[in-house]
Amino acid sequence: MAAVSLDYRFTLANERTFLAWIRTTLALIGGGVALIVLPDLGIGELRHGLSALLIAFGGVLAVLSVRRWRRVQEAMTAGADLPSSRLPVILGAVLLTTAIVALGLLALRVPG
């Protein structure tokens, strides 16, 4: 396929979407760090595991968002269909897991 003339608005929209994913990664990493520095909210090992999950997924999501941005940019430049993405489903699954573990931590929390 021949390269097509690309409307800059689409490039900028793709960049804004990428930046939204980066904000999400920062929120995940920040949440993971907050779990470590906050006073003990429950069983320490689960809290540390949840923190590690959030921080690790934040890093992975940053890499995946760069890959997604590049793939969309290349498809637009080539005039091809935009690639599908599993990122929203993956993010939803991670956040659901995080919520379940966090609720478990709150339920197991010993008052005092």
N, C-alpha and C positions, 0 to 999 in steps of 0.2 A: 504494500500500500504506500502511496506517496504521502509525504508530509503535507499537512494542511495548515492554512493560516489560522493561528490560534488567537481567539479573543482574549485579551489580557484579563478581562473580568473572570473568566473561568480559571485562569492560573491563580489569580488572587483568591478566588473562592476555595480552590484546592489548598492554598497556603493557610487560609483561615481555618479550614477543617483540620489541617495538620497541627496548627497551634492549639486548637481545642483539645486534641488528643494529648499534646504535651502538657497542657494545664491539668488534664486528668491524671497523667503520670505524676506530676508534682503533688497533686492531692493524695494519691496513693502512697507515695514515699513519705510525705509529711504526716499522714495518718499513722504509718508504721513507726516513724520516729516518735511521734507523740505517745504511742502505746508504751514505748520503752522508757521515756522520761517521766511519765505521769506516775503518781503514787500507785502502789500495788492495787489493782482492781480485781484481783481474784487469783487463781492458780497461776503462778509465774511461768511455768513451762508453756501453758497454752497461750498466754499473753505474748511470750517471746516468739512462739511459733506463728501466731497471727501477725505479729509485727514483721517477721521475716517474710511471710507470704505477701504482705502488702508491699514491702520494699522491693522484693524480687520481681513481683509482677509489674510494679511501676517501671523498673528497668527494662523488662522484656517488652512492655507496651511501648516504651520510648523507641526501641529498635523497630518494632513492628509498624509503628506509625510512620517512621522515616521510609520504610519499605513501601508502605501503602501510598504515601505521598508520591514517591518516585514512580510507582507503577501507574497511578492515575495520570501523572504528568506525561509519561511516555505514551499512554493510550490516547490522551487528548491530542498530543503532537502528531501521532500517526493517524488520527481520525478513526480510531478503532472504538469498539464498545468499552465502556469502563469496566474494570475488573471487579468481581464480587469481593466481599470482605466478610470474614468471620469475626473481626474485632469486636463488634457490638455484642455478639453472642458470648464470646470468651470473657469480655469484661463483665457482662451480666452474671455469668456463672461464678466468676471470682468474687464479685460483690455479694452474691447470694451466699456463697460459702463463708465469706467474712462476716456477714450479718448473723448467720447461724452460730458461728463460733463466738462472736461477741455477745449474743444473747445467752449462750451457754455460760460464758464468763460471768455475766451479770447474775444469772440464776445461781451459780455456785459461790458467789461472793459472800464471804462471811462478814456480817456486820461487826463494826467494832473499831 
